[in-house]
Structures are given as C-alpha cells and as structure tokens.
Amino acid sequence: MQLATRPASVEEIDRAERELGTRFPMSYRWFQLEFGDFEHGPLDIYTVRTPHGPYSKHVIETNLRERTEAGPKLPAHLIAFGDSGGGDLLCFDTTRPEGAEYPIVWWNHELDEDQQPEDAAPSFLDWIEQELKEMAAEERPSVLDVLPEIYKRWMDEWARQFRK
C-alpha cells in the first residue's frame, strides 16, 4: 500500500490558525507542510487542507462544530487535531505552552464542560512517537503467537530422528 499525501500550504495553515484564533505548535505545522491530508496514514490526524475523501476531517470545521454544536462544548483553548473514533478528542492545550509546542490532552465527550482533560503526551511529536510504538508493539508477534509454529518445528525435527 502506498501512502498518498497532500501537503498543506503555508496559506492553508495560516487560515486555519486565524479561523481558530490560535497558533499551531511548530510540529503540527511541519506535519501539515509535509503530509497535510494523510487519509490512509497510520494515524488519523485532522488536516488544514480541504478534505478530499470520506475519512478526511478538517481541523477548522471539526473544532468550530465541537465548540458550538457538541455537548459538552469544546473550550476555545483546546484545539482538536484527532479523535478516538468514539467521540473523545485529542487536543492541543494552548493554555500550557512549552516553547513552540503545546501538551496533548484528551477531551472526554462524556464528561462536563468543566472537566480537566487527561494528559496524553508532552507534545505532538511525542504523541506520534508513542502511538507508532504502540502500533508496532501490537504488530510484533508475541511468544504465544509463535508457540504453535515453534512446537510444530520441534515435533517435525523430533519425528525426523525416528525416520532415519
């Protein structure tokens, strides 16, 4: 499978920042300039580009909808850039800048608007690294997965001794 990306332009990023009233962390700006709309990528990250497929989510549309139509309403200082698939949102917490980055938090759609979002990662790149490591660990076979194959090879070798 080839991963097709549609990098964003500086103008698209600037427009999204204006519409949402914030500056994105430098790592998210880099990601958008490098990948933009990464529909079939390993992670679901909202794009600043105009979505072109059924699974693309636009960062402006999603945040504005979550601020006005959702319950609980997403506070303006949280910028959603991804979700759990079940309603919870991954957000930049713009009230806690660390240089050119923001910590990543989970906004729980089942709690009240006065909730304290749960910390997910110190930065966007830390979150990406953490998620990719978890995915890689899930893909790696465990000893229990390969045990039947090891047992079969051992039995074949053991049986071969008696066939000689």
C-alpha positions in Angstrom: 0.0 0.0 0.0 1.4 3.4 -1.0 0.6 6.3 1.3 -0.6 9.2 -0.7 -0.2 12.6 1.0 -1.4 16.0 0.0 0.8 18.6 1.8 -0.8 21.8 3.0 0.4 25.2 2.1 1.5 27.9 4.5 -1.6 29.9 3.5 -3.9 27.0 4.4 -2.2 26.7 7.8 -2.3 30.4 8.4 -6.1 30.5 7.5 -6.8 27.6 10.0 -4.9 29.5 12.7 -6.9 32.7 12.0 -10.2 30.9 12.0 -9.4 29.1 15.3 -7.8 32.1 16.9 -4.5 30.4 17.8 -1.1 29.4 16.6 -0.5 25.7 16.0 2.6 24.1 17.5 5.6 24.0 15.2 5.5 20.2 15.0 1.9 20.3 13.7 2.7 23.0 11.2 5.6 20.8 10.0 3.4 17.8 9.8 0.8 19.7 7.7 3.5 21.1 5.4 5.0 17.6 5.0 1.8 15.5 4.8 -1.3 17.7 5.0 -4.1 15.3 4.2 -2.8 11.8 5.1 -6.1 9.9 4.6 -4.6 6.4 4.6 -1.8 7.1 7.1 -1.3 5.1 10.2 -2.8 7.8 12.4 -6.0 9.9 12.0 -4.8 13.5 12.1 -7.1 16.3 11.1 -6.0 18.3 8.0 -5.9 22.0 7.3 -6.5 21.1 3.6 -9.9 20.9 2.1 -10.8 17.2 2.7 -10.9 15.1 -0.4 -12.1 11.8 0.8 -14.8 10.3 3.1 -12.4 9.8 6.0 -10.7 13.2 6.0 -11.6 15.6 8.8 -10.9 19.3 8.5 -9.4 20.9 11.6 -11.4 24.1 11.2 -14.8 22.5 10.6 -14.3 20.0 13.4 -13.3 22.5 16.0 -16.0 25.0 15.2 -18.6 22.3 15.3 -17.3 20.9 18.6 -17.3 24.5 20.1 -20.9 25.2 19.1 -22.9 22.0 18.5 -21.4 19.3 20.7 -22.1 18.6 24.2 -20.0 19.2 26.1 -18.8 22.2 24.1 -15.1 22.1 23.4 -13.4 25.2 25.0 -11.7 27.6 22.6 -8.3 27.0 24.2 -8.3 23.3 23.2 -7.6 22.7 19.5 -8.8 19.2 18.4 -6.4 17.6 15.9 -7.6 14.0 16.1 -10.2 11.7 17.9 -10.6 8.3 19.4 -13.3 7.2 16.9 -15.7 7.1 19.9 -16.3 10.8 20.4 -13.2 11.8 22.6 -10.9 14.4 21.1 -7.1 14.7 21.0 -6.3 18.4 21.6 -3.5 20.9 21.9 -3.9 22.7 25.2 -3.0 26.2 24.3 -3.0 27.4 27.9 0.2 25.5 28.7 2.8 26.4 26.0 6.2 24.8 26.2 8.3 26.9 23.8 6.7 26.4 20.3 4.7 23.3 21.4 1.6 22.5 23.5 0.9 19.4 25.5 -1.6 16.9 24.1 -4.8 16.2 26.1 -7.9 14.0 25.8 -11.3 15.8 25.8 -13.8 13.3 27.1 -17.2 13.7 25.4 -19.0 12.0 28.3 -17.9 14.5 31.0 -19.0 18.1 31.7 -17.6 21.2 30.2 -15.7 22.0 33.4 -13.6 18.8 33.1 -9.8 18.7 33.4 -8.7 17.0 30.2 -6.4 14.0 30.7 -2.8 14.5 29.6 -1.8 12.3 26.6 1.7 13.4 25.7 4.1 16.4 26.2 3.9 17.4 22.5 2.5 16.5 19.1 5.7 14.6 18.1 5.9 12.8 21.4 2.3 11.7 20.8 3.1 10.5 17.3 6.1 8.5 18.5 4.1 7.0 21.4 1.2 6.0 19.0 3.6 4.4 16.4 5.4 2.5 19.1 2.1 1.1 20.4 1.1 0.1 16.9 4.5 -1.6 16.3 4.2 -3.5 19.5 0.7 -4.7 18.5 2.1 -5.9 15.2 5.0 -7.8 16.7 4.1 -11.4 17.4 4.2 -12.5 21.0 5.8 -15.8 22.1 2.2 -17.2 22.4 1.5 -16.3 18.8 4.6 -18.2 17.5 4.5 -21.0 20.0 2.4 -23.4 17.8 4.9 -22.9 14.9 7.9 -23.5 17.2 6.2 -26.5 18.7 5.5 -27.9 15.1 9.1 -27.4 14.0 10.3 -29.1 17.2 7.9 -32.0 16.7 9.0 -32.3 13.0 12.7 -32.4 14.0 12.0 -34.9 16.8 10.0 -37.2 14.4 12.8 -37.0 11.8 15.1 -38.7 14.2 12.9 -41.8 14.3 12.6 -41.9 10.5 16.3 -42.4 9.9 
